């Protein structure tokens, strides 16, 4: 827990900085119609899908990987239009 004035100040500035970076990335990306939680679930699904496919052991086509990522992310996306 940060209770010293300098540490609280640094934490608040870092939080604002990260918020601005996230907003900038969101507005300049192809994910404008999605919420931040949707984007987080997409990246989480990408990580999990790639890790599971590594366990499979064989080379899998990139098109199949991308389709699998979108299907896995559909479970937790709010504004996703993935079927």
C-alpha positions in Angstrom: 0.0 0.0 0.0 1.4 3.4 -1.0 1.0 5.9 1.8 3.9 8.3 1.2 3.1 11.4 -0.8 5.7 10.9 -3.5 4.6 7.3 -4.2 0.9 8.2 -4.4 1.8 11.0 -6.7 3.9 8.7 -9.0 1.1 6.0 -9.0 -1.6 8.6 -9.9 0.6 9.9 -12.8 1.3 6.4 -14.0 -2.4 5.5 -13.9 -3.3 8.6 -16.0 -0.5 7.9 -18.4 -1.6 4.3 -18.9 -5.2 5.5 -19.4 -4.1 7.9 -22.0 -2.0 5.3 -23.8 -4.9 2.8 -23.8 -7.4 5.4 -25.1 -5.0 6.5 -27.8 -4.4 2.9 -28.9 -8.2 2.2 -28.8 -9.1 5.2 -30.9 -6.4 4.6 -33.5 -7.2 0.9 -34.0 -9.5 -1.3 -35.9 -11.4 -2.1 -32.7 -13.5 1.1 -32.5 -16.8 -0.7 -32.1 -15.5 -2.9 -29.2 -15.2 -2.0 -25.6 -12.0 -2.2 -23.7 -13.2 -5.4 -22.0 -13.8 -6.9 -25.4 -10.3 -6.1 -26.5 -8.9 -7.5 -23.3 -10.9 -10.7 -23.9 -9.6 -10.9 -27.5 -6.0 -10.7 -26.4 -6.5 -13.1 -23.6 -8.1 -15.5 -26.0 -5.2 -15.1 -28.4 -2.7 -16.0 -25.7 -4.7 -19.0 -24.5 -5.3 -20.3 -28.0 -1.7 -20.0 -29.0 -0.5 -21.8 -25.8 -3.0 -24.6 -26.4 -1.9 -25.0 -30.0 1.7 -25.2 -28.9 0.8 -28.2 -26.9 -0.7 -29.8 -30.0 2.8 -29.9 -31.4 2.2 -29.6 -35.2 2.2 -26.6 -37.4 -1.3 -25.2 -37.7 -2.4 -22.8 -40.5 -2.6 -19.1 -39.5 -6.1 -18.8 -40.8 -7.3 -21.6 -38.5 -5.5 -19.9 -35.6 -7.2 -16.6 -36.2 -10.6 -18.2 -36.5 -10.0 -20.1 -33.3 -8.9 -16.9 -31.5 -12.1 -15.1 -32.6 -14.3 -18.1 -31.5 -12.6 -18.4 -28.1 -12.9 -14.6 -27.5 -16.6 -14.7 -28.4 -17.3 -16.3 -25.0 -16.4 -13.2 -23.0 -17.0 -10.4 -25.5 -19.9 -8.0 -24.9 -20.1 -6.2 -28.2 -18.6 -9.0 -30.3 -20.3 -10.0 -33.5 -18.5 -13.3 -33.7 -20.7 -16.3 -34.6 
